């Protein structure tokens, strides 16, 4: 991960937007795999309840929503996209929204995600659909960024709470 980051740091101005996003996504996925390996090695992936590992799902949801935020800001930026690029961007956003729904549909996530964050995510996906996907961008990039960040902040707060529970479980 460190080597990947070092290689990217020297090339960040040379990469296209699409390549930058792709490299960012690869880096985050590698970090999530690393987190999974550490969790398995230290038996953090086991718990006494279905909700015990929601912390891992929160990271996945945050990553997908972060990607939606990045692409949504690009879509709402007011840039003069040709129709092919605009359609491709909408398709990528729509695919990510489907990934969010699929992640939320797993038993552990469905049973472990608190109702408030669940509703926030569903409201955000509806916001994305209405503001970006149906009739093109109806929201400014700044407004979109703010809305997505609000959802992410709540997910990260919940992640911190869940990680504190893991720490308490380990301290026993």
C-alpha positions in Angstrom: 0.0 0.0 0.0 2.8 2.4 0.9 4.6 1.6 -2.3 1.5 2.1 -4.4 0.9 5.4 -2.7 4.5 6.5 -3.4 4.2 5.6 -7.0 0.9 7.6 -7.3 2.3 10.6 -5.4 4.8 11.3 -8.1 2.4 10.9 -11.0 -0.8 12.6 -9.7 -0.6 15.5 -12.2 0.1 13.1 -15.1 -2.9 10.9 -14.7 -6.3 11.4 -16.3 -9.3 11.9 -14.1 -10.5 8.4 -14.9 -7.1 6.9 -14.2 -6.8 8.8 -10.9 -10.2 7.6 -9.7 -9.3 4.0 -10.7 -6.0 4.2 -8.8 -7.7 5.7 -5.8 -10.3 2.9 -5.8 -7.6 0.2 -6.1 -5.7 1.7 -3.2 -8.8 1.8 -1.0 -9.7 -1.7 -2.0 -6.2 -2.9 -1.0 -6.5 -1.1 2.3 -9.9 -2.9 2.9 -8.3 -6.2 2.1 -5.5 -5.4 4.5 -8.0 -4.5 7.2 -9.8 -7.9 6.6 -6.5 -9.8 6.9 -5.6 -8.1 10.1 -9.2 -8.7 11.5 -8.9 -12.4 10.5 -5.4 -12.8 12.0 -6.6 -11.3 15.3 -10.0 -13.0 15.3 -11.8 -9.7 15.0 -14.1 -11.1 12.4 -15.8 -13.3 14.9 -18.3 -12.1 17.4 -21.2 -13.2 19.5 -23.9 -11.4 17.5 -24.8 -10.8 13.9 -24.1 -7.1 14.5 -20.6 -7.8 15.9 -18.8 -7.0 12.6 -20.9 -4.1 11.2 -17.7 -2.0 11.5 -16.4 -3.7 8.4 -19.6 -3.1 6.4 -19.6 0.5 7.4 -16.1 0.9 5.8 -17.5 -0.7 2.6 -20.5 1.5 2.5 -18.4 4.6 3.2 -16.1 3.7 0.3 -19.0 3.3 -2.1 -20.6 6.5 -1.0 -17.3 8.3 -1.2 -17.0 7.1 -4.8 -20.6 8.3 -5.5 -19.5 11.7 -3.9 -16.5 12.0 -6.2 -18.4 11.1 -9.4 -21.5 13.1 -8.3 -19.4 16.2 -7.8 -17.9 15.7 -11.2 -21.4 15.3 -12.7 -22.7 18.3 -10.9 -19.7 20.5 -11.7 -21.3 22.2 -14.6 -18.5 20.9 -16.9 -19.5 20.7 -20.6 -19.6 16.9 -20.9 -20.3 15.4 -24.3 -23.3 13.0 -24.2 -21.1 9.9 -24.2 -19.1 11.0 -21.2 -22.2 12.2 -19.4 -23.9 8.9 -20.0 -20.9 6.9 -18.8 -20.7 9.0 -15.7 -24.3 8.5 -14.9 -23.9 4.7 -15.5 -20.9 4.6 -13.1 -22.9 6.5 -10.5 -25.9 4.2 -11.0 -23.7 1.1 -10.7 -22.2 2.4 -7.4 -25.6 3.1 -6.0 -26.5 -0.5 -6.9 -23.3 -1.6 -5.0 -24.5 0.3 -2.0 -27.8 -1.4 -2.1 -26.2 -4.8 -2.5 -23.9 -4.2 0.4 -26.8 -3.1 2.6 -28.7 -6.3 1.6 -26.2 -8.6 3.2 -27.6 -10.2 6.3 -24.9 -8.8 8.6 -25.3 -5.3 7.2 -29.1 -5.5 7.1 -29.2 -6.6 10.8 -26.4 -4.5 12.0 -26.9 -1.1 10.4 -28.7 1.2 12.7 -32.1 2.6 11.4 -30.9 6.2 11.3 -27.9 5.5 9.1 -30.0 3.1 7.0 -32.5 5.9 6.4 -29.8 8.4 5.7 -28.3 6.2 3.1 -31.6 5.4 1.4 -32.4 9.2 1.4 -29.0 9.9 -0.1 -29.6 7.3 -2.9 -32.9 8.9 -3.6 -31.2 12.3 -3.7 -28.7 11.0 -6.2 -31.4 9.6 -8.4 -33.5 12.7 -8.4 -30.7 15.3 -8.5 -28.2 13.6 -10.8 -29.6 10.6 -12.7 -33.1 11.4 -13.8 -32.8 14.7 -15.6 -29.2 15.5 -15.4 -27.6 17.5 -12.6 -30.1 19.6 -10.8 -27.8 20.3 -7.9 -24.6 22.3 -7.6 -21.3 20.4 -7.0 -21.0 22.1 -3.7 -24.5 21.1 -2.5 -23.9 17.5 -3.7 -20.6 17.3 -1.9 -22.1 18.7 1.3 -25.0 16.1 1.2 -22.7 13.2 0.5 -20.2 14.3 3.2 -23.0 14.5 5.8 -23.9 10.9 5.1 -20.2 9.8 5.2 -19.6 11.7 8.5 -22.5 9.8 10.2 -21.2 6.5 8.9 -17.7 7.3 10.2 -19.2 8.3 13.6 -20.9 4.9 13.7 -17.7 3.2 12.7 -15.9 4.9 15.6 -18.6 3.6 18.0 -18.3 0.1 16.6 -14.5 0.1 16.8 -14.8 1.2 20.4 -17.0 -1.8 21.0 -14.4 -4.1 19.4 -11.8 -2.5 21.7 -13.9 -3.2 24.7 -14.4 -6.8 23.6 -10.7 -7.2 23.2 -9.9 -5.7 26.6 -12.0 -8.3 28.4 
